[in-house]
């Protein structure tokens, strides 16, 4: 059996609670828990970002530029235009899922794309997520 450090620490914390209820002091256990929490803090709360020159924190901010009369569009229209362009220039791209084909996705990001690009490329699936995952893996294996 492979017991993880977090499981040992979790059990030590539970034991500590029970010992407190029984008024049994155990400084060694308390020290172990304290050291374990410190180790966990060092392992999992540091180095969240890359320290290299490629760090996301080193990307310069690019201010948005707007025209004099910017057009206001809904988010689904932007997604729809993106997917339409993607389907035009990449013939190996397909999209499928619950309500993606005929309805165009519940958020309309694929609205009208099945009619434009065909039922072989934009289509509906059943509701079972694992079936969708199987279709995705099979499609990726075939390129």
MITOR-750810 format. One record per atom (N, C-alpha, C): residue in one letter; x, y, z. Coordinates in steps of 0.02 Angstrom, whole numbers, plus 50000, padded with zeros to 5 digits. Layout:
N
AXYZ;...
***
This chain:
143
X500424994150000;X500005000050000;X500445006250000;X500295011049957;X500665017249952;X500285022749988;X500485024450047;X500155029650085;X500505036250069;X500125041350052;X500415047750036;X500525051850099;X500955056750093;X501105061150149;X500475064850172;X500065066850124;X499455070550143;X498975066150182;X498955059650167;X498535055050205;X498785054250277;X499435053750284;X499735053150351;X499575059550391;X499675065250360;X499545071550393;X498805072350411;X498375070350366;X497655070650379;X497465066350438;X497735060350441;X497595055850497;X497885058550562;X498475061650558;X498775064550618;X498335070150645;X498045074150601;X497605079550622;X496965076750654;X496705071450626;X496115068150655;X496275065350724;X496865062250730;X497075059550794;X497155065050846;X497435070550824;X497525076350869;X496865078750897;X496355078950855;X495685081050877;X495415076250929;X495495069850917;X495255064850965;X495635065251031;X496295066351028;X496685066951090;X496475073051130;X496315078551095;X496085084551130;X495425083151166;X494985079351134;X494335077651165;X494435073451228;X494955069451229;X495095065251287;X495575068651337;X495735074951322;X496195078851365;X496875075651372;X497115072751317;X497775069751315;X498235074251273;X498735077051306;X499195081551271;X499715077451234;X499885079551174;X500405076151136;X500775081351095;X501295084051125;X501685089351092;X502045086751030;X502265080551031;X502615077750973;X502165077450912;X501535075450923;X501055075250868;X500915082250841;X500845086950887;X500715093950867;X501305096650827;X501905095050847;X502505097250809;X502525094050740;X502355087550738;X502345084050673;X501845087350626;X501255088950651;X500745092150609;X500975098950586;X501285102650631;X501525109350614;X502065108950559;X502535104350567;X503065103450516;X502755101150450;X502275096550454;X501945094150394;X501575099650357;X501245103950394;X500885109550362;X501385114350328;X501965115250360;X502475119550330;X502755116550266;X502875109950267;X503115106450207;X502595107050151;X501965106050168;X501435106550118;X501395113550089;X501475118550133;X501455125450109;X502025126950061;X502625124350076;X503195125350032;X503105121649966;X502825115649968;X502745111649908;X502205114249861;X501655116449891;X501065117849850;X500855125149846;X501185129449883;X500995136549879;X501565140949856;X502085138049831;X502645141849803;X502745139549731;X503095143449693;X503255141849623;X502625140649581;X502115144749594;X501495144049555;X501595146449483;X502075150749473;X502225153349407;X502935151649388;X503065151249325;X503735149949300;X504195155749319;X504805154149336;X505305159249352;X505725161049290;X505575158149234;X505965159449173;X505735165749138;X506085167449085;X505885173249046;X505215172249011;X504975166049008;X504335164448976;X503745164749024;X503865166949084;X503335167349134;X502755171749109;X502155169849126;X501565173849108;X501595180749139;X501955181249194;X502025187749228;X502465192549189;X502865189949142;X503315194249102;X503015196549036;X502405194549022;X502085196648959;X501855203848966;X502055208148921;X501855215148927;X501095216048915;X500825220848948;X500125222448940;X500025226048873;X499545223848835;X499375227048772;X498695230448780;X498695236848777;X498075240548785;X497625239548724;X496975238848735;X496525237948678;X496475244448638;X496375243548573;X496305249348528;X495605248948497;X495245254248503;X494575254548476;X494545259748421;X494125258348372;X494015263248319;X493565268948344;X493445273748301;X493025279348320;X492295277248330;X492075272448290;X491385269948294;X491405262348302;X491615259848360;X491675252548367;X490995249148366;X490975243348334;X490365239448331;X490305235348395;X489725235148423;X489595231048483;X489275224548461;X489595219048479;X489325212448462;X489315208148526;X488895203048525;X488855198348581;X489435193348576;X489595190548633;X490145185748636;X490045179748591;X489425177248586;X489295171348544;X489435172948471;X489345179248450;X489475181148381;X490225180848366;X490625182648414;X491355182348406;X491565175048400;X491305170748445;X491465163648442;X491235160548377;X490635162348355;X490365159548294;X490795161548234;X491005167748231;X491445170048176;X492115166448178;X492375165348238;X493005161748245;X492945154548220;X492425150948243;X492345144048221;X492215143648146;X491835148348119;X491705148348047;X492355149048008;X492785153548030;X493435154547997;X493875148248005;X493855145348063;X494245139248076;X494025133648029;X493375132748022;X493125127547977;X493305128947904;X493325135147884;X493495136947815;X494215135247798;X494675136647844;X495385135947829;X495695129347852;X495345125547892;X495625119247917;X495115113647905;X495175110047850;X494685105047831;X494665098947877;X495175098047919;X495175092247964;X494845093748032;X494585099748042;X494265101548104;X493535099248104;X493335096148160;X492635094248170;X492415096948238;X491755097648246;X491475099748310;X490865095448324;X490835092748384;X490255088748401;X490135089148476;X489525087748494;X489335087848565;X488575088248570;X488345088848630;X487625089348641;X487385096048614;X486925095848566;X486605101848537;X487075106248496;X487645103748476;X488115107848437;X487885108448364;X487605103148336;X487435103048265;X486835107248247;X486235104548257;X485625107948233;X485485114348272;X485555114148337;X485395120048377;X485965125248373;X486565122948364;X487135127448361;X487445128848428;X487365124148475;X487625124748543;X487135128848584;X487115127548648;X486645131148691;X486805138648694;X487415140448680;X487605147548681;X487655150448610;X487475146548560;X487455148648490;X488145150048460;X488675147348490;X489335148248462;X489425144548395;X489005139548381;X489045135748319;X488415136648276;X488035141848290;X487405142948254;X487525143548179;X487165139448140;X487205139648068;X487805136248037;X488265133848078;X488875130948050;X488765123848022;X488285120248049;X488135113648021;X487855114347950;X487405119047940;X487125120247874;X487665122447825;X488135126447848;X488645129147804;X489205124147789;X489425120347841;X490015116047833;X489855108547831;X489225106747841;X489015099747832;X488955095947897;X488535090647894;X488405086547952;X488985081847970;X489465081147925;X490055077047940;X490555080747984;X490515087447983;X490995091448021;X490705094648083;X490065096048084;X489735099148142;X489125094948156;X489125091248211;X488565086648223;X488425085748297;X487825083248310;X487595081848378;X487825074948400;X487875074148465;X488025067648494;X487485066048545;X487535060148573;X487095058348628;X487305062048691;X486925061048743;X487035064848804;X487595061848848;X487815055848834;X488315052648876;X489015055448863;X489295058448915;X489945061748908;X490505056948890;X490485050748917;X491015045948901;X490985043848828;X490385043748800;X490325042248728;X490655047848688;X490535053948709;X490835059748675;X491595059348680;X491845057448739;X492575056748748;X492845051348702;X492475045748695;X492685040448650;X492715042748578;X492215046748558;X492215049448490;X492815054248480;X492955058148530;X493515062848525;X494175059048518;X494265053848559;X494885049948555;X494945046448488;X494395043448465;X494405040148400;X494555045048343;X494245050848346;X494375055948294;X495095058348296;X495375059148355;X496075061448358;X496555056048334;X496375049748346;X496805044248323;X496815043848247;X496275046048217;X496235045948143;X496475052448112;X496675057048153;X496945063448127;X496405068348109;
***
